[in-house]
Every structure is written in structure tokens, then in C-alpha cells.
Amino acid sequence: MNDRSRDTFFTLLPPPPQVALGMELPRLDGHAKVTGAARYAAEHPQAGLLYGVVVNTAAARGRIERISTRRALAVPGVVDVLTHENRPRMRSLDLFYKDMTAPVTGSPFKPLHDAQVHCSGQPVALVVARSFEAARYAATLVEVEVAAEPHETDLLAQLHTARQPSALRAGFKSPPKQRGDADRAWHAAPVQVDAAFHLRPEHHNPMEMHATTVLYAARGPAGKGSHLTIHDKTQGSQNVRSVVSRVFGLPESRVTVRNTFVGGAFGSGLRPQYPLLLAVMAALKLKQSVRVVLTRPQMFTFGHRPELWQRVRLGAQRDGRLTALLHDAAGTTSRREDHVEVVVNWSGQLYRCDNVRLDYKLVPLDLHSPMDMRAPGAAQGVHAIEVAMDELAHRLGMDPLALRLKNYAEHDANEDLPFSSKELRACYQQAAQRFGWERRPPRPRAWRHGRELVGWGMATGTWDALQMFARVQAVLQADGQLVLRTAASDIGTGTLTVMTQIAAAAMGLPLSQVRFELGDSTLPVAPVEGGSSHVATVGSAVQGVCERLQRRLWSMARQQPGSPFATGRFHDVGFADGCMHLRFERDVTVRLTDILAAAGHSTLEEKYLLLPAVLKQRKYTRAVHSAVFCEVHVDETLGTVRVTRVVIAVAAGRIINPLTARSQVIGGVVWGIGQALHEETLADHTLGRFMNHDLAQYHVPVNADIGDIEVVFVEEKDTIASRLGAKGVGEIGIVGVAAAVCNAIHHATGRRILSLPMTPDKVMAPDVGQR
């Protein structure tokens, strides 16, 4: 290439700063959210919109004998009242809920299906009116008479009915087979722990309540047939589209689901909830647009973290070596479905022990099916084993951290597999150092601060490093803009920001030149946003599609006459500041837009399908690990506990954006403190009903409850978990936090509290947890 052509096609540029992986970047959608520009499911306007208000029954079990809608229909503005007697025809939900977000056995709840009442809070009618106020008032006038039948909602009273799950959920791992003779080893152990735990139900309370807006168009985009555009609070737009399409017999081309902004979900949006189905019923029946929004009390009517009873028995030699580990659990489920979670398996994976027996059963009750809540199973199962380990350390007179290091598992004995990466030792070391653990006195009740006892506790956390499949489309435009599209979801975790960052770093573009489109069922396939899998899955697909664009651009540049790229290899080029350059000769650069223009292209498009490397991954256990250290101040007289300081070290592979990742971990820690001290849903078993169904009585942490939280990310490389080397951080933040708080309370007071939450009445009671 002569000098003149180089001046026109190649440009000399100084090496510019560019977006990089590992850089702290604020959320790109933050301004839209704080200014109200972001529209959530219940905020999309439409002329002539109708409003639906759900009527719930208080009966715990029985059969509807009569529904009178006469008074409700007489309210001015009321258009219709849907019940099981007049709803549109629906096909079976059973088949279409059988995905990764739902159990594989039983029959999911079908709103307005028939006269049977399965649990308190069940929706039995939908009042539809021209204004929300009219619908809300008319809903109070619907008369429902239920012939009550005997019900049972008490887990502890029904433990004798516990049974094995009838089948397994997709992604659920049943407890592994017993190794060694755990019962015999426990009885023979010189030091023993036998602890029973009771963890009450928790309910999701995201800031955005569940809502669905169905926009009905008589003619679809192609001018044929009606079309539904659905704005739904969901963690997977394509999941919702599939259910709506098949249950109501609609081609998927006539259903578009959007969830661009989601105000928190934490698992409550993994499977479609009843507001969606009710809103679609009303829209199809009335051939008008309909919105259904749940009230805060109604957020307690469609699922929860299951109540759980656990028993952990540990046996050890006097030097701390574990010789026996037995972990049994029984969790609630509905009578319609088997909701299963991985609860006990973590115990056999976390610690080295030759004699292990793990068992998990279900207790069917007259409640709505439980559902996933942040770190399902692990938030409860790891709590039990970590509190039991702390008790064992106390009985041995051994430092709790030293006990864990003594029994450190170098490989996963459950599966007899190595870990793809495991920097848990580094988590222990770095968190303990930052916390000052070496100054901890060994005996309880050693420290006071005024009238408060001070205690330090620690615990381990773990979660699976998940990866699923996803497709991403990328289009490089003539003006240098890069547009990426996939039906991923951002439930407030920073997905939009991180995916834009990955693409910008790969292509050497400023963030302003990258647009990431998500939250739309018409976009390329993506999994539900759950299990802390989106960065490893969708992020890897983004990186993959960008690499394909890079190779296409390199190939196009090589074909230009006299191109200095003609003789090099692909690995010899880099991308920065909107240009491609030779790594060993940085003054040889070409603008990406010039490559397109020279090749006669107005755009350049690529697609990439990320499929997990199953054959490679199945040879390893992929996991995220953490170490949590906690300080509490306890007023025994009042029973109050203040968590004044938490240090958590997390090993989660490559951290793409430490700012958003740290935010996720902090949020998990806050929730873990809530699990430890505040959150529980209380039932009146005589009525078979959850009673504290609002934020006045269902307590969650507020700013005054939270002290200093320090997050440490431990360096870890893991290209087996994902091509990015990244693992998820959304779930790990909560795991082990409640156990660390419990262990700190024991260190402060000498009392071991084995039920959550650890409310003031339990803390102040002199006989609680006495050995």
C-alpha cells in the first residue's frame, strides 16, 4: 500500500484509553431510573386501558359454593367480573410450566380454573373497570361463599408425613449416596454435635410489585389477527410468551412480551404468576387492553421461600478432624406440586469427611407452592451446616476458622470431581485479615461495649457457578454504532451495563457507541435471569459475537490492496478507540467505519449461539465461594442485636464490573441480615393463613439496621466456568451471612439460637439454646 492510500484508509492515532473488563462503571440506566423515565410493567400508557383488581379468598381449603358479582357489576365503570364460571377457555398449564423454573411433577396452580380452593389468598375473581378506583371498590363487593374443608399448614406438626420428592426438577441434584457409615461413625465420635434448626417462610418483597399490562390490538403488526403486547414483571420474556401462547392457543407471532425494566424479582419472576394469566384472560374476553397490579398484601399470595426443618449431626476427633456428617431436611410444598431445592448437598461438598449421609424430604401442606428466593436451598442449608460447625469448634475449644481449614475440601466428594477453581482459602485469609480475626477471644461473653455484649462470628458461603445457553445478534453500523440484541433480562442487577461493557471492551468502542437491547421476547433467545448465570451465559455470548465481528473486520481489511494486515494473523491485531491496529506496530491503525466503507458494506452483522461446553464442564464442579466475618452488639436486656460490621470475601472468577458486582454482594449481605434478625412470615394455623402480609408487620432491614459492609473480591481465574472466566455474584452475597450473625451472637452471649429469625424474644430468653 502506498503512502497516499494509507492516509485515506489507515490513520495514525495515539493509543487511547478504552473501556476494559474489570473497570468500575456506573449503571447506564441509572439516570432513567432515578428520574422516572424508565417504565415498569404497570407504567405503560394506553388509551382506553381497563384496570383489573384481584379478589382473593381467605379460606385455606374448600370449594366455592357461590360467587355473587351482582353488586360489583352495578358499580359505575365496571365492565366485567371474571370467575371460574365465565372465564375464557384455557388449555392445560401443566405441560407448559415444565421448564427450568418450575417443578416437573404435579400440576401448577391455575387461576380461576374451577371451584376448588387450594390455599388462603387464592384468587377467585377479577373485577375489570374503566378506572382503578372503581375496580378496587367493586372488588370489595364480590361475595364468595366457600364450603371449608379441613386444612393443614403447620410444618412441625406434620413432619411425620415427610416423604421423598416424587421426581426431580430440571437442574435439581438429589442428595448423593451415603459414603461410609455415617451413623456408626457419629456414635463413635469423641466429640459430637446434634442440632435441629427451624427456618420460617420468607416472602419476596421487591420494590416493584407484580403487575401485567396487556395491550390489545385488533390487528397485529402484519395486519392479521389480534396481537397482544404484554409488559410483565418477569425474569424471562420468552418464558412468559411461551406460556401465554400455548395456554391460550395463540401463535407466538401474536404475542410480544417486554420487560425492559424490572424493579427487583429475586426469583419471584422466574415462572409466570397469576396476574399475567388474569390480565390476558380479561384482554382476550373483552378485546381491550387490561392492566392488573397486585397490592402489597397480595404479594404474599403466590409463593415464598419454603419453611424448613433441618437436623445436622457432626462427629469429630479431638483435633477437629470430621469423622461423621449427617444432614437431614424437610421442607414444605403444596399438595399440587413438588417444589424441590438443593438444601443438604452443600454440606457434603464443603468439608472433607469420609462418612456422610444427606437426606431431603417434602411435607405437602395446604399452601401455595413455594418458589425460588435468592440462593434457594443454599441460604437455608448452608446456614445449618455453618452454625453446626461453629458449635463443634466451641465444644472442641478450637478457633472456628481453624476448624474449617482443618477440614478443607480440595475436591467435591459428593461427585468425586475436582473444582474448576476454588480460592476459598484465599477468601478466608483475606477476609480474616481485613476483619482482624486474630484478635478474637476464644470464649463467649469476653467483650462488652457499654451495656452491650460484643461478639464475632464467621461462616462459609457457596453457590453453583451456572451457565446456560443464549444467542446474541450484533450489528456494526456505518456510523460506528454497535447494536447488540438478545432477550436477556435486567432485574436490577446491572445486566445492561455489564453487557455493554463487555462489547465495548471487545470492540474497542466507547460506551456511547454501543447499544444493548434486551427485555423483549422478539429478540434472540436468552434464558431466564436466575441463578446468577447471566454474565457467564449472555456475557460469554456477547464476547463470542464480538470476536466474530473482529474476525470479519480483519478479513475485510486484509483484502484491501497493499494492506499491512494481509500477512499477519488474527491474534496480531487489537481493537481500540473505534479502530483496528497491529499489536506490534500501533501506528498502523484503521477505523472500523473505514473498513466497512472500503468493503462496500453499510452494516456488518453476526450472530453467536453460546452453548455450554458440557463435555468439558461435566468433568468439574463449578462453584462460587465466600467467607463472611461479622461483628454484633447484643443488648441482653432488650434482646436487640446490632450488626455493626461485616467483611465478606468472594471468589467468583473474573469480576467484569467491580462496582455493580459489589452492589450485588452488599444487597445479598443486607438480605442475609434480614434473614437472620427480621424476616419471617407468620401463619395462624387455625385459619391456615399468613397474617403479617404487609411491610408494617413483615419486617425487612432499613438503613438504621445496617452497619459497615466491606466486600473483597479474591482474584480467581476460571475459563471452564465461562469463556469470560466469570461466575455469578448475585446469590453468593446472602449465603452464610445469617450463620455468621448467629455465630457472632453465640460468641457475644454464649447462647445458641437454632431458629430464624433470631428475634429479641429468642435472644433474651435465658433457656434458648442452652446445651
VENBEL-V128211 format. One record per residue. N is the residue number from 1. RES is the residue in one small letter. OMEGA is omega in whole degrees, 0 to 359 (NA if undefined). Layout:
N;RES;OMEGA
N;RES;OMEGA
This chain:
1;m;179
2;n;184
3;d;182
4;r;180
5;s;178
6;r;180
7;d;182
8;t;184
9;f;180
10;f;184
11;t;177
12;l;182
13;l;174
14;p;178
15;p;184
16;p;168
17;p;181
18;q;177
19;v;182
20;a;172
21;l;184
22;g;179
23;m;177
24;e;179
25;l;178
26;p;183
27;r;180
28;l;181
29;d;183
30;g;181
31;h;180
32;a;183
33;k;184
34;v;179
35;t;179
36;g;179
37;a;178
38;a;180
39;r;178
40;y;191
41;a;183
42;a;187
43;e;180
44;h;185
45;p;177
46;q;177
47;a;178
48;g;182
49;l;174
50;l;184
51;y;179
52;g;176
53;v;185
54;v;172
55;v;181
56;n;177
57;t;178
58;a;183
59;a;181
60;a;179
61;r;179
62;g;182
63;r;179
64;i;178
65;e;182
66;r;169
67;i;177
68;s;180
69;t;186
70;r;183
71;r;179
72;a;180
73;l;180
74;a;180
75;v;179
76;p;180
77;g;179
78;v;183
79;v;183
80;d;171
81;v;180
82;l;175
83;t;178
84;h;183
85;e;184
86;n;181
87;r;174
88;p;179
89;r;177
90;m;172
91;r;185
92;s;174
93;l;191
94;d;185
95;l;193
96;f;175
97;y;184
98;k;177
99;d;185
100;m;184
101;t;186
102;a;177
103;p;180
104;v;178
105;t;179
106;g;185
107;s;181
108;p;179
109;f;181
110;k;182
111;p;179
112;l;184
113;h;182
114;d;185
115;a;184
116;q;175
117;v;185
118;h;182
119;c;177
120;s;182
121;g;181
122;q;176
123;p;182
124;v;179
125;a;174
126;l;177
127;v;182
128;v;183
129;a;181
130;r;174
131;s;179
132;f;182
133;e;179
134;a;179
135;a;180
136;r;179
137;y;182
138;a;180
139;a;178
140;t;183
141;l;177
142;v;183
143;e;182
144;v;177
145;e;183
146;v;172
147;a;187
148;a;175
149;e;180
150;p;181
151;h;177
152;e;181
153;t;186
154;d;181
155;l;186
156;l;179
157;a;184
158;q;180
159;l;181
160;h;179
161;t;183
162;a;181
163;r;176
164;q;173
165;p;184
166;s;175
167;a;187
168;l;178
169;r;176
170;a;181
171;g;180
172;f;177
173;k;178
174;s;178
175;p;181
176;p;178
177;k;180
178;q;172
179;r;184
180;g;178
181;d;189
182;a;181
183;d;181
184;r;181
185;a;180
186;w;180
187;h;182
188;a;185
189;a;179
190;p;177
191;v;185
192;q;170
193;v;177
194;d;187
195;a;177
196;a;186
197;f;175
198;h;180
199;l;184
200;r;179
201;p;171
202;e;178
203;h;176
204;h;174
205;n;175
206;p;182
207;m;177
208;e;177
209;m;183
210;h;184
211;a;177
212;t;172
213;t;180
214;v;178
215;l;185
216;y;176
217;a;182
218;a;178
219;r;181
220;g;180
221;p;180
222;a;180
223;g;182
224;k;174
225;g;178
226;s;181
227;h;178
228;l;169
229;t;190
230;i;171
231;h;188
232;d;172
233;k;185
234;t;175
235;q;178
236;g;183
237;s;182
238;q;174
239;n;180
240;v;180
241;r;181
242;s;181
243;v;182
244;v;183
245;s;187
246;r;182
247;v;182
248;f;175
249;g;181
250;l;172
251;p;180
252;e;178
253;s;180
254;r;179
255;v;173
256;t;181
257;v;181
258;r;176
259;n;184
260;t;178
261;f;179
262;v;183
263;g;181
264;g;179
265;a;173
266;f;181
267;g;182
268;s;180
269;g;180
270;l;176
271;r;179
272;p;181
273;q;190
274;y;176
275;p;178
276;l;185
277;l;178
278;l;180
279;a;179
280;v;176
281;m;183
282;a;181
283;a;180
284;l;181
285;k;185
286;l;182
287;k;178
288;q;178
289;s;186
290;v;174
291;r;175
292;v;179
293;v;177
294;l;171
295;t;178
296;r;177
297;p;180
298;q;175
299;m;180
300;f;187
301;t;186
302;f;175
303;g;188
304;h;170
305;r;187
306;p;171
307;e;188
308;l;170
309;w;180
310;q;172
311;r;179
312;v;175
313;r;179
314;l;173
315;g;184
316;a;168
317;q;183
318;r;175
319;d;176
320;g;181
321;r;179
322;l;176
323;t;180
324;a;177
325;l;178
326;l;182
327;h;178
328;d;179
329;a;174
330;a;182
331;g;181
332;t;169
333;t;177
334;s;177
335;r;183
336;r;186
337;e;170
338;d;174
339;h;184
340;v;177
341;e;175
342;v;186
343;v;190
344;v;186
345;n;183
346;w;183
347;s;180
348;g;180
349;q;187
350;l;189
351;y;181
352;r;179
353;c;184
354;d;185
355;n;187
356;v;172
357;r;183
358;l;182
359;d;183
360;y;181
361;k;179
362;l;175
363;v;180
364;p;180
365;l;179
366;d;179
367;l;172
368;h;178
369;s;172
370;p;177
371;m;183
372;d;172
373;m;189
374;r;184
375;a;183
376;p;181
377;g;182
378;a;181
379;a;180
380;q;183
381;g;179
382;v;177
383;h;184
384;a;183
385;i;182
386;e;174
387;v;178
388;a;178
389;m;178
390;d;178
391;e;177
392;l;178
393;a;179
394;h;182
395;r;178
396;l;188
397;g;187
398;m;177
399;d;183
400;p;178
401;l;178
402;a;178
403;l;180
404;r;178
405;l;178
406;k;184
407;n;182
408;y;181
409;a;179
410;e;177
411;h;181
412;d;182
413;a;176
414;n;184
415;e;185
416;d;181
417;l;172
418;p;173
419;f;176
420;s;170
421;s;179
422;k;179
423;e;181
424;l;177
425;r;179
426;a;176
427;c;178
428;y;187
429;q;185
430;q;179
431;a;179
432;a;180
433;q;180
434;r;182
435;f;185
436;g;187
437;w;184
438;e;180
439;r;183
440;r;175
441;p;186
442;p;187
443;r;177
444;p;175
445;r;183
446;a;185
447;w;172
448;r;172
449;h;187
450;g;180
451;r;184
452;e;169
453;l;182
454;v;179
455;g;176
456;w;177
457;g;178
458;m;179
459;a;176
460;t;174
461;g;176
462;t;178
463;w;179
464;d;171
465;a;189
466;l;170
467;q;179
468;m;180
469;f;179
470;a;175
471;r;178
472;v;174
473;q;179
474;a;179
475;v;173
476;l;186
477;q;184
478;a;180
479;d;178
480;g;178
481;q;176
482;l;180
483;v;177
484;l;184
485;r;173
486;t;184
487;a;177
488;a;179
489;s;172
490;d;183
491;i;180
492;g;184
493;t;182
494;g;181
495;t;181
496;l;182
497;t;185
498;v;179
499;m;176
500;t;179
501;q;180
502;i;181
503;a;181
504;a;179
505;a;181
506;a;186
507;m;180
508;g;182
509;l;172
510;p;181
511;l;183
512;s;181
513;q;179
514;v;176
515;r;181
516;f;181
517;e;182
518;l;174
519;g;181
520;d;185
521;s;180
522;t;181
523;l;180
524;p;190
525;v;174
526;a;180
527;p;172
528;v;178
529;e;183
530;g;176
531;g;182
532;s;185
533;s;190
534;h;181
535;v;180
536;a;184
537;t;183
538;v;178
539;g;177
540;s;177
541;a;177
542;v;178
543;q;180
544;g;181
545;v;177
546;c;177
547;e;177
548;r;176
549;l;180
550;q;181
551;r;177
552;r;180
553;l;178
554;w;179
555;s;179
556;m;180
557;a;180
558;r;184
559;q;178
560;q;181
561;p;177
562;g;185
563;s;176
564;p;178
565;f;190
566;a;187
567;t;183
568;g;175
569;r;181
570;f;182
571;h;178
572;d;182
573;v;176
574;g;183
575;f;179
576;a;175
577;d;178
578;g;183
579;c;169
580;m;183
581;h;172
582;l;183
583;r;184
584;f;179
585;e;190
586;r;179
587;d;175
588;v;182
589;t;176
590;v;177
591;r;179
592;l;179
593;t;178
594;d;176
595;i;179
596;l;183
597;a;181
598;a;180
599;a;179
600;g;180
601;h;172
602;s;176
603;t;176
604;l;186
605;e;174
606;e;174
607;k;180
608;y;176
609;l;178
610;l;173
611;l;179
612;p;178
613;a;190
614;v;183
615;l;179
616;k;185
617;q;184
618;r;178
619;k;184
620;y;165
621;t;182
622;r;186
623;a;172
624;v;182
625;h;178
626;s;172
627;a;185
628;v;176
629;f;193
630;c;173
631;e;177
632;v;170
633;h;187
634;v;171
635;d;184
636;e;183
637;t;180
638;l;182
639;g;183
640;t;179
641;v;174
642;r;174
643;v;188
644;t;185
645;r;175
646;v;169
647;v;179
648;i;176
649;a;186
650;v;172
651;a;185
652;a;180
653;g;181
654;r;179
655;i;186
656;i;180
657;n;184
658;p;182
659;l;180
660;t;178
661;a;178
662;r;178
663;s;178
664;q;181
665;v;178
666;i;177
667;g;177
668;g;179
669;v;178
670;v;179
671;w;177
672;g;175
673;i;175
674;g;177
675;q;183
676;a;193
677;l;193
678;h;197
679;e;170
680;e;174
681;t;185
682;l;181
683;a;167
684;d;187
685;h;174
686;t;178
687;l;183
688;g;191
689;r;171
690;f;189
691;m;184
692;n;188
693;h;171
694;d;184
695;l;173
696;a;184
697;q;173
698;y;191
699;h;173
700;v;181
701;p;171
702;v;184
703;n;182
704;a;181
705;d;190
706;i;176
707;g;181
708;d;176
709;i;179
710;e;180
711;v;177
712;v;175
713;f;181
714;v;181
715;e;181
716;e;178
717;k;182
718;d;177
719;t;173
720;i;179
721;a;177
722;s;180
723;r;175
724;l;187
725;g;185
726;a;170
727;k;182
728;g;179
729;v;185
730;g;184
731;e;191
732;i;184
733;g;182
734;i;189
735;v;178
736;g;183
737;v;180
738;a;178
739;a;178
740;a;177
741;v;178
742;c;181
743;n;177
744;a;177
745;i;177
746;h;180
747;h;180
748;a;192
749;t;187
750;g;181
751;r;179
752;r;181
753;i;190
754;l;176
755;s;178
756;l;358
757;p;180
758;m;185
759;t;185
760;p;180
761;d;178
762;k;182
763;v;184
764;m;183
765;a;186
766;p;184
767;d;182
768;v;172
769;g;178
770;q;181
771;r;NA
